[in-house]
Amino acid sequence: MRSSRNDRVFGGKPVLGIAKESDRRAFLRMAGLVGVGATLVAGGLGSAVTAAIAAPAAGDAGDLEILNYALTLEYLESDFYAMGLTKNLVSGRELELITEIADHESAHVTAVTALIKQLGGTPVAKPAIKYPAETFADKAGFLKSASTFEEVGVTAYHGQVGLIKSADVLKAGASIAGVESRHAAVLASLMGGEPFPAPIEKQRTKDEVLAIVKPFLS
């Protein structure tokens, strides 16, 4: 993310219910390494995130684990826009843009799933998703959530760059990250914000990652 807003996505409330414990821990491990997503998962965050912070160096994480981490976030993004469109909160040009973004996120789910299978892995199952009541209460709230969420998506992909070993996986991640950056710019514009706030995407130090994750250890 280009700011420190990722700890306020969906008001800082958990929205993902990952049924399989191994999948949940794998997601939280990557969230701890990258600094994106730990607050989204319901249930027992303390020990899982602590383990993530204490995990081996980032480069030790497998590409399939990274892809399943990305797939979990793509599931959430795709579901978020699909749900938002059913609420009829936007119209005109806004509706056109949001519909295209929703189509992109659905395509990302398909593409990442296919890549995981191509590499011989098993795609993580789509988690149960439950949004805070205020998420789709009105257009302003929906667009604010969308804008913040897209910034998180950009950070998530950029955070994985240094962890990826396979050139094919890196190529796929970079391709999707570029589109996520475009989404973030579009949503910022719709909100009247700054579509390109900096010439270089922000990088986080380990201390900055820990500062984001620690408030949600319990």
N, C-alpha and C positions, 0 to 999 in steps of 0.2 A: 504494500500500500504506500501511497505517496505521503500520507500523513500518519498520525497515530490512531486513526479512527477504527482500526480493525477490532479493538476490544469493545466496540459499541454496535457491532453488527447484530441486528434483531434485538437491540437493547441489551446486548450482552447475555441474552437468555439462550439456553441450549435448545436446538431444534431437531437434532439428529438422534435417532434411537437405533444404534447398530446392534443387531441381535447377537451376532457371533462374537464372543469375547476376543478371540484372536484377531478378528478384523478391527475391532474397536481399539485394541492396544496398538496394532500396526498403524492405524490412522493417527492416534495420539502421539505415537513415537515420531512420525513425520511432522506432525504439528509442532511438537517440541523442538525439533531440529530447525524447521523453517520459520516458526513463529506465527503460523497462520492456521486457525481452525480449531484449536483446543476448546475454546469456549462454546463451540457449536454442539458438542456431544453431551447428551444427558447421562447422568449416573456415574458415580465413583471416579471422579476426575483425579482426585488427589494422588493415589498411588501410581496410576497409569501415567500421568504427566511427569511425576517425579522420576519414574523409570525412563521416560523419554529423554529428559534432560541429562540423565546419567548414562545414556546409551553411548555406544562407540562413536568415533568421529563420523561426521556427516558422510564422508566418502564411502563408509562401510555399508551404507544402506543400499539394498538391491534395487535395480531398475523396476522390477515388477512391483515391489512395495511402493515405489514412488508413483507408478502408473495407477495403482489402486487407490492411493491417496488422492491423486488428481481426479480419478473417476468418481470418488465419493463426493468431492466438491462439485463436479459437473452434474451429478445426479441432483444435487441441491439447487444449483443454478437453473437447470432445465425445469425442475418442478416449480421453482419459485415463479418463473415467468409464465409457465402454463397456468398456474393458479391465478396469477395477477390478471391475465387476459380474460379469465372467466368472470372477473368482478366488474368488467366494463368501466374501468376508472379512467381510461385514456381514449382519445379519439383523434381523427385527422392525422396529421403528420406524426404525432406522438405514437399513435396506434401502429402506423406503418413501421416505425423504427423499432418499437418494442416487439412487434410480431417477428421482424427479421432477427432480432437478437435472440428471441425464443427459439426460432428455427436453428440458429447457429449453435445454441447450447445443446439442443437435441442431437445435432450432428456431431458435436464433441463427444457426447456419451457414446454414440455409435462408433466413432473413430477410435477412441481410447479403448473401448471394449474389444474391438477387432485387433488392435495392436497387442493387447495383453494375450489374447488367444494365439496370435501369430507367434509370439515369443514363448508359447508353451505354458502360459500361466492361466490361472482361474480368476476371472473378473469378480470383484467383490459384489455382493448382492446390494441392491438399492436399499438404503436404510428407511426406517419409518421416519416421516417428517411431519412435525407439528409446529406451526408458526404461532408467535404471540398474537393475541387478538388484534392488536393495533396495526399489524403489518399491512393489512389491506383495508384499513378503515376509510381511507380517502386517497385521492390521487397524490397529494403531497407526500404522505407517508410512504406510499408505494414507491414513488420515484426516489425518495431519499434512501429507502432501503436498497433499491436497485443500484443507485449510484455508489453507495458505500460498499455493497456486495461486489460490484465490478472491480472496485479498487482492491478488494481482498483477492479476487481472482487473479489480477495482474501480479500481485505480490506472491501469491502461491506459486505461480509458474516461474517467476524470477528466482524465488527462493530455492527452487529445485535444480537450477542450472548447474551449480557447483557439485551436486550430488550424483548427477547422471553419468554413467560410464559408456553406454552404447551410443554410437553416432546416430543410429536410426531413431532411438528414443529422444535424443536431444533435438533432432530435426523436427520431430512431431511436436514436442513441447514448445519449441520456438515458434512454430507455425500457429499453434493455438494461442500462445501468449500474445502474439501480434494482434490477433483478432480481439482478445480480451481487452487489450489496451485501447482499441478503437471503440469497443463498447463503453469503456470507462469514460472516454472523451465525449461520446454522444450523450451519456447520462448526465455528465457534469454540465454539459451545455443546456440540456433540458431543465436542469435545476438552477440555471443561471450562475453556475460556478465556473471554475477555470478548467478548460478541457486539457490543457497541457501545462501543468504548474511548474515543471522543472525540465531542463534540457537533458538530464540524466536521471534514470530511475533510482530511487533511494535504496541504499544497501544497509542492512542492519548488522551490528556487531552482536556477539554472543550475549553481552550484557543487556543489550536492547531487547533481544529475544526473551531472555529470562524475565525482564521487567514486564513484558506483555503477558507471559504465561503464569508467573507466580501468583497474581491476585486470584487466580481461578483454581488453585491447588485443592481447595476444599469447599 
